[in-house]
Amino acid sequence: LPDGVNISKEARSAISRAASVFVLYATSCANNFAMKGKRKTLNAGDVLSAMEEMEFQRFVAPLKESLEVYRREQKGKKEARKDKDKKTDSEEQDKSREEENDDDDERMEEEEQNDEEEVDN
């Protein structure tokens, strides 16, 4: 909104109610598409089809763009999580190897000490 514009409480309430009715109607239409597909879960395609059926074609393109951005972000997060998990697994393996090497070094030192004690005796 431009600077200096005030909205009354009644207008805010009316906009809120209109938005709620719109979302309920869109959900109902999308649910019909899901039911036709013998599914219980709504998907993005159902919502896009509902927008076209409700004659809100002008929203379809921006919704598709937003959906693509969302999917790319989710894919990036998923890949980052996989990379992090791989890195963590690799670090754990390295740490485990280091601990094994440390254990081996300690055993060798103990054996050397035992050998020295045997030679002294």
Order of alpha helices (4+ residues) and beta strands (2+ residues): alpha-alpha-alpha
